Amino acid sequence: MANTIHVDVVSAEESIFSGEARFVALPGEAGELGIFPRHTPLITRIRPGSVRIETADGGEEFVFVAGGILEVQPDRVTVLSDTAVRGKDLDEEKATAAKAAAEEALRNAKGQIDIALAQSELAIMAAQIAALRKYRDKR
């Protein structure tokens, strides 16, 4: 019996992480999800936040996702997200500037669609900054 599960984290642009893991934690739609090898099959949406991957060698990888879809099979975890960034590539300055721009867009939003878009962008940026700080605290 394998003690690891294959994990793929894929963005619209590229494969962000592909490898064996002992455990994966990520923000499910209804709360934090923890996945071990031989997990029951599952497909669900995920919220913006960080995917924590405990690698086969005992290390840790963090990937920020702006929401997406999670598919779990007993031997494989696949995370599909439009936007995914490795923890080490997150840039607090850029994220903070983008959050400020989203807040400004929210203040200037005229219709319901503008407001919804700005709120979504703001949630993503706030989650990215939180993920970044969590990643930094682990270092």
N, CA and C atoms as an extended XYZ file, in Angstrom:
417
Properties=species:S:1:pos:R:3:atomname:S:1:resname:S:1:resid:I:1 pbc="F F F"
N         0.847       -1.196        0.000 N   MET     1
C         0.000        0.000        0.000 CA  MET     1
C         0.882        1.246        0.000 C   MET     1
N         0.559        2.153       -0.878 N   ALA     2
C         1.358        3.378       -0.992 CA  ALA     2
C         1.041        4.338        0.152 C   ALA     2
N         2.091        5.000        0.638 N   ASN     3
C         1.923        6.010        1.686 CA  ASN     3
C         1.838        7.406        1.090 C   ASN     3
N         1.822        7.489       -0.248 N   THR     4
C         1.759        8.795       -0.887 CA  THR     4
C         0.631        8.816       -1.917 C   THR     4
N         0.313       10.017       -2.320 N   ILE     5
C        -0.721       10.251       -3.337 CA  ILE     5
C        -0.118       11.228       -4.339 C   ILE     5
N        -0.397       11.023       -5.625 N   HIS     6
C         0.153       11.933       -6.640 CA  HIS     6
C        -0.683       13.216       -6.655 C   HIS     6
N        -0.012       14.372       -6.636 N   VAL     7
C        -0.693       15.663       -6.618 CA  VAL     7
C        -0.284       16.479       -7.838 C   VAL     7
N        -1.287       17.005       -8.540 N   ASP     8
C        -1.056       17.952       -9.636 CA  ASP     8
C        -1.824       19.220       -9.331 C   ASP     8
N        -1.124       20.361       -9.345 N   VAL     9
C        -1.778       21.665       -9.233 CA  VAL     9
C        -1.504       22.365      -10.555 C   VAL     9
N        -2.581       22.686      -11.270 N   VAL    10
C        -2.457       23.214      -12.621 CA  VAL    10
C        -3.222       24.529      -12.738 C   VAL    10
N        -2.548       25.547      -13.316 N   SER    11
C        -3.234       26.813      -13.601 CA  SER    11
C        -3.576       26.829      -15.080 C   SER    11
N        -4.241       27.894      -15.521 N   ALA    12
C        -4.574       28.032      -16.941 CA  ALA    12
C        -3.302       28.085      -17.779 C   ALA    12
N        -2.190       28.584      -17.200 N   GLU    13
C        -0.952       28.777      -17.950 CA  GLU    13
C         0.003       27.589      -17.887 C   GLU    13
N         0.070       26.922      -16.723 N   GLU    14
C         1.146       25.942      -16.546 CA  GLU    14
C         0.861       24.977      -15.407 C   GLU    14
N         1.685       23.929      -15.337 N   SER    15
C         1.659       23.026      -14.197 CA  SER    15
C         2.476       23.693      -13.091 C   SER    15
N         1.868       23.887      -11.930 N   ILE    16
C         2.527       24.587      -10.820 CA  ILE    16
C         3.244       23.599       -9.906 C   ILE    16
N         2.624       22.447       -9.693 N   PHE    17
C         3.230       21.417       -8.851 CA  PHE    17
C         2.790       20.056       -9.380 C   PHE    17
N         3.719       19.133       -9.431 N   SER    18
C         3.389       17.753       -9.779 CA  SER    18
C         4.356       16.860       -9.014 C   SER    18
N         3.826       16.018       -8.138 N   GLY    19
C         4.693       15.152       -7.366 CA  GLY    19
C         3.932       14.327       -6.355 C   GLY    19
N         4.682       13.549       -5.589 N   GLU    20
C         4.091       12.678       -4.575 CA  GLU    20
C         3.966       13.435       -3.255 C   GLU    20
N         2.869       13.155       -2.543 N   ALA    21
C         2.623       13.822       -1.267 CA  ALA    21
C         2.077       12.835       -0.249 C   ALA    21
N         2.322       13.166        1.022 N   ARG    22
C         1.760       12.377        2.126 CA  ARG    22
C         0.384       12.900        2.505 C   ARG    22
N         0.185       14.230        2.275 N   PHE    23
C        -1.026       14.904        2.752 CA  PHE    23
C        -1.205       16.200        1.980 C   PHE    23
N        -2.457       16.574        1.739 N   VAL    24
C        -2.773       17.848        1.079 CA  VAL    24
C        -3.891       18.519        1.867 C   VAL    24
N        -3.749       19.820        2.152 N   ALA    25
C        -4.801       20.593        2.815 CA  ALA    25
C        -5.145       21.775        1.914 C   ALA    25
N        -6.439       22.047        1.764 N   LEU    26
C        -6.840       23.164        0.912 CA  LEU    26
C        -8.214       23.676        1.302 C   LEU    26
N        -8.558       24.910        0.855 N   PRO    27
C        -9.826       25.523        1.240 CA  PRO    27
C       -10.997       25.035        0.382 C   PRO    27
N       -11.724       24.047        0.897 N   GLY    28
C       -12.911       23.556        0.204 CA  GLY    28
C       -14.038       24.563        0.287 C   GLY    28
N       -15.068       24.326       -0.494 N   GLU    29
C       -16.214       25.243       -0.516 CA  GLU    29
C       -16.873       25.349        0.858 C   GLU    29
N       -16.914       24.231        1.593 N   ALA    30
C       -17.596       24.216        2.888 CA  ALA    30
C       -16.621       24.217        4.067 C   ALA    30
N       -15.338       24.492        3.805 N   GLY    31
C       -14.351       24.511        4.888 CA  GLY    31
C       -13.068       23.828        4.463 C   GLY    31
N       -12.120       23.783        5.372 N   GLU    32
C       -10.799       23.213        5.084 CA  GLU    32
C       -10.906       21.705        4.817 C   GLU    32
N       -10.234       21.253        3.759 N   LEU    33
C       -10.214       19.825        3.414 CA  LEU    33
C        -8.818       19.270        3.651 C   LEU    33
N        -8.754       18.059        4.177 N   GLY    34
C        -7.482       17.362        4.329 CA  GLY    34
C        -7.561       16.043        3.572 C   GLY    34
N        -6.576       15.781        2.732 N   ILE    35
C        -6.616       14.582        1.891 CA  ILE    35
C        -5.373       13.734        2.102 C   ILE    35
N        -5.595       12.484        2.476 N   PHE    36
C        -4.534       11.500        2.625 CA  PHE    36
C        -4.621       10.507        1.466 C   PHE    36
N        -3.567        9.711        1.240 N   PRO    37
C        -3.648        8.661        0.221 CA  PRO    37
C        -4.867        7.756        0.458 C   PRO    37
N        -5.430        7.222       -0.625 N   ARG    38
C        -6.601        6.341       -0.603 CA  ARG    38
C        -7.870        7.051       -0.145 C   ARG    38
N        -7.937        8.364       -0.349 N   HIS    39
C        -9.134        9.140       -0.017 CA  HIS    39
C       -10.292        8.719       -0.922 C   HIS    39
N       -11.496        8.807       -0.421 N   THR    40
C       -12.695        8.545       -1.219 CA  THR    40
C       -12.754        9.516       -2.404 C   THR    40
N       -13.140        9.050       -3.601 N   PRO    41
C       -13.254        9.957       -4.745 CA  PRO    41
C       -14.196       11.131       -4.437 C   PRO    41
N       -13.820       12.300       -4.970 N   LEU    42
C       -14.537       13.535       -4.642 CA  LEU    42
C       -14.261       14.571       -5.718 C   LEU    42
N       -15.269       15.343       -6.062 N   ILE    43
C       -15.079       16.524       -6.915 CA  ILE    43
C       -15.804       17.663       -6.222 C   ILE    43
N       -15.113       18.782       -6.017 N   THR    44
C       -15.731       19.932       -5.358 CA  THR    44
C       -15.059       21.217       -5.814 C   THR    44
N       -15.749       22.327       -5.598 N   ARG    45
C       -15.136       23.629       -5.858 CA  ARG    45
C       -14.278       23.999       -4.664 C   ARG    45
N       -13.237       24.801       -4.921 N   ILE    46
C       -12.406       25.293       -3.827 CA  ILE    46
C       -12.418       26.819       -3.841 C   ILE    46
N       -12.231       27.393       -2.659 N   ARG    47
C       -12.223       28.847       -2.496 CA  ARG    47
C       -10.807       29.374       -2.660 C   ARG    47
N       -10.674       30.690       -2.855 N   PRO    48
C        -9.323       31.274       -2.879 CA  PRO    48
C        -8.609       30.991       -1.561 C   PRO    48
N        -7.339       30.668       -1.648 N   GLY    49
C        -6.553       30.387       -0.447 CA  GLY    49
C        -5.334       29.573       -0.794 C   GLY    49
N        -4.735       28.948        0.221 N   SER    50
C        -3.506       28.218       -0.083 CA  SER    50
C        -3.690       26.715        0.023 C   SER    50
N        -3.050       26.034       -0.911 N   VAL    51
C        -2.992       24.577       -0.930 CA  VAL    51
C        -1.667       24.221       -0.255 C   VAL    51
N        -1.741       23.435        0.828 N   ARG    52
C        -0.522       23.019        1.530 CA  ARG    52
C        -0.280       21.562        1.187 C   ARG    52
N         0.892       21.302        0.637 N   ILE    53
C         1.245       19.949        0.218 CA  ILE    53
C         2.413       19.462        1.070 C   ILE    53
N         2.172       18.378        1.832 N   GLU    54
C         3.259       17.758        2.593 CA  GLU    54
C         3.869       16.711        1.651 C   GLU    54
N         5.071       17.010        1.163 N   THR    55
C         5.687       16.158        0.145 CA  THR    55
C         6.177       14.831        0.724 C   THR    55
N         6.444       13.887       -0.172 N   ALA    56
C         6.865       12.540        0.225 CA  ALA    56
C         8.119       12.564        1.093 C   ALA    56
N         9.004       13.551        0.858 N   ASP    57
C        10.262       13.637        1.625 CA  ASP    57
C        10.100       14.410        2.932 C   ASP    57
N         8.853       14.780        3.275 N   GLY    58
C         8.596       15.475        4.536 CA  GLY    58
C         8.646       16.984        4.425 C   GLY    58
N         8.973       17.512        3.242 N   GLY    59
C         8.976       18.966        3.046 CA  GLY    59
C         7.564       19.485        2.870 C   GLY    59
N         7.450       20.808        2.680 N   GLU    60
C         6.145       21.418        2.477 CA  GLU    60
C         6.199       22.352        1.283 C   GLU    60
N         5.150       22.309        0.477 N   GLU    61
C         4.984       23.240       -0.638 CA  GLU    61
C         3.677       23.973       -0.404 C   GLU    61
N         3.669       25.272       -0.703 N   PHE    62
C         2.438       26.053       -0.642 CA  PHE    62
C         2.159       26.588       -2.030 C   PHE    62
N         0.893       26.505       -2.457 N   VAL    63
C         0.484       27.087       -3.726 CA  VAL    63
C        -0.772       27.895       -3.454 C   VAL    63
N        -0.758       29.183       -3.830 N   PHE    64
C        -1.949       30.008       -3.701 CA  PHE    64
C        -2.841       29.762       -4.910 C   PHE    64
N        -4.133       29.516       -4.682 N   VAL    65
C        -5.085       29.372       -5.785 CA  VAL    65
C        -6.206       30.390       -5.619 C   VAL    65
N        -6.654       30.933       -6.742 N   ALA    66
C        -7.749       31.911       -6.732 CA  ALA    66
C        -9.069       31.163       -6.939 C   ALA    66
N        -9.268       30.089       -6.175 N   GLY    67
C       -10.451       29.262       -6.367 CA  GLY    67
C       -10.184       28.222       -7.441 C   GLY    67
N       -11.174       27.385       -7.715 N   GLY    68
C       -11.006       26.378       -8.751 CA  GLY    68
C       -11.773       25.114       -8.445 C   GLY    68
N       -11.281       24.011       -9.007 N   ILE    69
C       -11.931       22.711       -8.866 CA  ILE    69
C       -10.917       21.705       -8.315 C   ILE    69
N       -11.389       20.855       -7.417 N   LEU    70
C       -10.575       19.789       -6.850 CA  LEU    70
C       -11.173       18.454       -7.281 C   LEU    70
N       -10.324       17.569       -7.795 N   GLU    71
C       -10.752       16.194       -8.061 CA  GLU    71
C        -9.839       15.275       -7.270 C   GLU    71
N       -10.454       14.381       -6.499 N   VAL    72
C        -9.691       13.417       -5.711 CA  VAL    72
C       -10.040       12.012       -6.186 C   VAL    72
N        -9.012       11.225       -6.468 N   GLN    73
C        -9.131        9.788       -6.721 CA  GLN    73
C        -8.265        9.128       -5.650 C   GLN    73
N        -8.452        7.844       -5.372 N   PRO    74
C        -7.673        7.209       -4.277 CA  PRO    74
C        -6.156        7.378       -4.420 C   PRO    74
N        -5.649        7.478       -5.664 N   ASP    75
C        -4.206        7.574       -5.864 CA  ASP    75
C        -3.757        8.906       -6.454 C   ASP    75
N        -4.691        9.882       -6.579 N   ARG    76
C        -4.351       11.122       -7.280 CA  ARG    76
C        -5.236       12.281       -6.825 C   ARG    76
N        -4.614       13.452       -6.660 N   VAL    77
C        -5.323       14.696       -6.353 CA  VAL    77
C        -5.007       15.667       -7.479 C   VAL    77
N        -6.042       16.259       -8.070 N   THR    78
C        -5.834       17.256       -9.115 CA  THR    78
C        -6.533       18.544       -8.703 C   THR    78
N        -5.781       19.640       -8.701 N   VAL    79
C        -6.326       20.967       -8.404 CA  VAL    79
C        -6.226       21.784       -9.682 C   VAL    79
N        -7.363       22.237      -10.186 N   LEU    80
C        -7.415       23.068      -11.390 CA  LEU    80
C        -7.857       24.464      -10.985 C   LEU    80
N        -7.047       25.461      -11.319 N   SER    81
C        -7.378       26.841      -10.965 CA  SER    81
C        -6.973       27.761      -12.100 C   SER    81
N        -7.790       28.776      -12.384 N   ASP    82
C        -7.399       29.764      -13.402 CA  ASP    82
C        -6.068       30.377      -13.029 C   ASP    82
N        -5.932       30.711      -11.742 N   THR    83
C        -4.719       31.355      -11.254 CA  THR    83
C        -4.150       30.560      -10.094 C   THR    83
N        -2.896       30.165      -10.216 N   ALA    84
C        -2.198       29.463       -9.138 CA  ALA    84
C        -0.764       29.980       -9.109 C   ALA    84
N        -0.271       30.277       -7.911 N   VAL    85
C         1.076       30.837       -7.752 CA  VAL    85
C         1.782       30.089       -6.635 C   VAL    85
N         3.021       29.643       -6.885 N   ARG    86
C         3.809       28.986       -5.831 CA  ARG    86
C         4.019       29.972       -4.685 C   ARG    86
N         3.984       29.450       -3.452 N   GLY    87
C         4.188       30.308       -2.284 CA  GLY    87
C         5.439       31.153       -2.397 C   GLY    87
N         6.537       30.543       -2.876 N   LYS    88
C         7.802       31.287       -2.934 CA  LYS    88
C         7.780       32.380       -4.000 C   LYS    88
N         6.788       32.313       -4.927 N   ASP    89
C         6.692       33.338       -5.978 CA  ASP    89
C         5.704       34.453       -5.639 C   ASP    89
N         4.985       34.304       -4.519 N   LEU    90
C         4.038       35.356       -4.125 CA  LEU    90
C         4.810       36.625       -3.799 C   LEU    90
N         4.243       37.741       -4.154 N   ASP    91
C         4.883       39.032       -3.932 CA  ASP    91
C         3.923       39.910       -3.130 C   ASP    91
N         4.275       40.159       -1.863 N   GLU    92
C         3.362       40.901       -0.976 CA  GLU    92
C         3.083       42.304       -1.490 C   GLU    92
N         4.108       42.959       -2.027 N   GLU    93
C         3.915       44.317       -2.533 CA  GLU    93
C         2.880       44.347       -3.665 C   GLU    93
N         3.057       43.414       -4.628 N   LYS    94
C         2.118       43.346       -5.761 CA  LYS    94
C         0.718       42.995       -5.281 C   LYS    94
N         0.621       42.036       -4.364 N   ALA    95
C        -0.686       41.612       -3.854 CA  ALA    95
C        -1.367       42.752       -3.108 C   ALA    95
N        -0.602       43.497       -2.318 N   THR    96
C        -1.158       44.623       -1.561 CA  THR    96
C        -1.626       45.722       -2.509 C   THR    96
N        -0.843       45.985       -3.561 N   ALA    97
C        -1.232       46.995       -4.562 CA  ALA    97
C        -2.505       46.563       -5.291 C   ALA    97
N        -2.596       45.273       -5.633 N   ALA    98
C        -3.782       44.761       -6.320 CA  ALA    98
C        -5.001       44.827       -5.404 C   ALA    98
N        -4.801       44.581       -4.107 N   LYS    99
C        -5.905       44.658       -3.138 CA  LYS    99
C        -6.405       46.100       -3.047 C   LYS    99
N        -5.459       47.056       -3.002 N   ALA   100
C        -5.836       48.474       -2.948 CA  ALA   100
C        -6.607       48.869       -4.209 C   ALA   100
N        -6.173       48.375       -5.366 N   ALA   101
C        -6.867       48.664       -6.631 CA  ALA   101
C        -8.275       48.075       -6.605 C   ALA   101
N        -8.420       46.867       -6.046 N   ALA   102
C        -9.741       46.234       -5.950 CA  ALA   102
C       -10.650       47.015       -5.009 C   ALA   102
N       -10.074       47.514       -3.890 N   GLU   103
C       -10.863       48.327       -2.947 CA  GLU   103
C       -11.339       49.612       -3.623 C   GLU   103
N       -10.445       50.228       -4.415 N   GLU   104
C       -10.787       51.446       -5.154 CA  GLU   104
C       -11.901       51.160       -6.170 C   GLU   104
N       -11.778       50.033       -6.887 N   ALA   105
C       -12.796       49.640       -7.868 CA  ALA   105
C       -14.141       49.431       -7.174 C   ALA   105
N       -14.108       48.868       -5.970 N   LEU   106
C       -15.342       48.641       -5.209 CA  LEU   106
C       -15.982       49.971       -4.824 C   LEU   106
N       -15.149       50.931       -4.380 N   ARG   107
C       -15.675       52.257       -4.024 CA  ARG   107
C       -16.301       52.945       -5.232 C   ARG   107
N       -15.727       52.744       -6.417 N   ASN   108
C       -16.203       53.424       -7.628 CA  ASN   108
C       -17.216       52.612       -8.426 C   ASN   108
N       -17.544       51.402       -7.944 N   ALA   109
C       -18.456       50.521       -8.681 CA  ALA   109
C       -19.836       51.155       -8.788 C   ALA   109
N       -20.420       51.081       -9.966 N   LYS   110
C       -21.746       51.676      -10.199 CA  LYS   110
C       -22.855       50.623      -10.110 C   LYS   110
N       -22.771       49.576      -10.897 N   GLY   111
C       -23.845       48.577      -10.925 CA  GLY   111
C       -23.522       47.346      -10.106 C   GLY   111
N       -24.505       46.454      -10.018 N   GLN   112
C       -24.340       45.212       -9.247 CA  GLN   112
C       -23.200       44.342       -9.795 C   GLN   112
N       -23.047       44.304      -11.125 N   ILE   113
C       -22.000       43.467      -11.729 CA  ILE   113
C       -20.621       44.016      -11.355 C   ILE   113
N       -20.449       45.344      -11.423 N   ASP   114
C       -19.181       45.967      -11.028 CA  ASP   114
C       -18.862       45.643       -9.569 C   ASP   114
N       -19.871       45.732       -8.722 N   ILE   115
C       -19.683       45.478       -7.292 CA  ILE   115
C       -19.281       44.016       -7.077 C   ILE   115
N       -19.981       43.094       -7.739 N   ALA   116
C       -19.674       41.663       -7.591 CA  ALA   116
C       -18.255       41.352       -8.058 C   ALA   116
N       -17.853       41.929       -9.202 N   LEU   117
C       -16.495       41.700       -9.719 CA  LEU   117
C       -15.444       42.238       -8.755 C   LEU   117
N       -15.675       43.458       -8.257 N   ALA   118
C       -14.715       44.072       -7.326 CA  ALA   118
C       -14.627       43.274       -6.024 C   ALA   118
N       -15.775       42.798       -5.521 N   GLN   119
C       -15.764       42.003       -4.280 CA  GLN   119
C       -15.007       40.691       -4.485 C   GLN   119
N       -15.201       40.079       -5.651 N   SER   120
C       -14.508       38.831       -5.963 CA  SER   120
C       -13.001       39.057       -6.018 C   SER   120
N       -12.592       40.106       -6.714 N   GLU   121
C       -11.171       40.451       -6.835 CA  GLU   121
C       -10.567       40.726       -5.453 C   GLU   121
N       -11.316       41.451       -4.632 N   LEU   122
C       -10.863       41.794       -3.279 CA  LEU   122
C       -10.689       40.522       -2.435 C   LEU   122
N       -11.627       39.589       -2.531 N   ALA   123
C       -11.540       38.333       -1.775 CA  ALA   123
C       -10.303       37.546       -2.195 C   ALA   123
N       -10.039       37.519       -3.496 N   ILE   124
C        -8.877       36.797       -4.016 CA  ILE   124
C        -7.584       37.428       -3.503 C   ILE   124
N        -7.486       38.751       -3.557 N   MET   125
C        -6.269       39.440       -3.099 CA  MET   125
C        -6.073       39.274       -1.591 C   MET   125
N        -7.154       39.372       -0.828 N   ALA   126
C        -7.050       39.208        0.627 CA  ALA   126
C        -6.575       37.788        0.953 C   ALA   126
N        -7.103       36.793        0.230 N   ALA   127
C        -6.692       35.400        0.447 CA  ALA   127
C        -5.230       35.211        0.056 C   ALA   127
N        -4.810       35.884       -1.010 N   GLN   128
C        -3.418       35.757       -1.457 CA  GLN   128
C        -2.469       36.337       -0.413 C   GLN   128
N        -2.822       37.489        0.145 N   ILE   129
C        -1.980       38.116        1.176 CA  ILE   129
C        -1.928       37.218        2.426 C   ILE   129
N        -3.086       36.650        2.809 N   ALA   130
C        -3.128       35.754        3.976 CA  ALA   130
C        -2.269       34.515        3.714 C   ALA   130
N        -2.358       33.967        2.502 N   ALA   131
C        -1.559       32.785        2.142 CA  ALA   131
C        -0.073       33.122        2.197 C   ALA   131
N         0.271       34.282        1.712 N   LEU   132
C         1.661       34.726        1.699 CA  LEU   132
C         2.204       34.839        3.122 C   LEU   132
N         1.431       35.440        4.013 N   ARG   133
C         1.881       35.602        5.408 CA  ARG   133
C         2.021       34.247        6.093 C   ARG   133
N         1.086       33.325        5.809 N   LYS   134
C         1.144       31.971        6.376 CA  LYS   134
C         2.413       31.275        5.878 C   LYS   134
N         2.684       31.415        4.595 N   TYR   135
C         3.880       30.824        3.968 CA  TYR   135
C         5.147       31.374        4.621 C   TYR   135
N         5.187       32.710        4.824 N   ARG   136
C         6.363       33.360        5.425 CA  ARG   136
C         6.575       32.895        6.872 C   ARG   136
N         5.458       32.729        7.607 N   ASP   137
C         5.555       32.297        9.009 CA  ASP   137
C         6.153       30.896        9.114 C   ASP   137
N         5.944       30.055        8.095 N   LYS   138
C         6.463       28.692        8.103 CA  LYS   138
C         7.979       28.673        7.854 C   LYS   138
N         8.499       29.729        7.273 N   ARG   139
C         9.920       29.764        6.912 CA  ARG   139
C        10.783       30.087        8.102 C   ARG   139
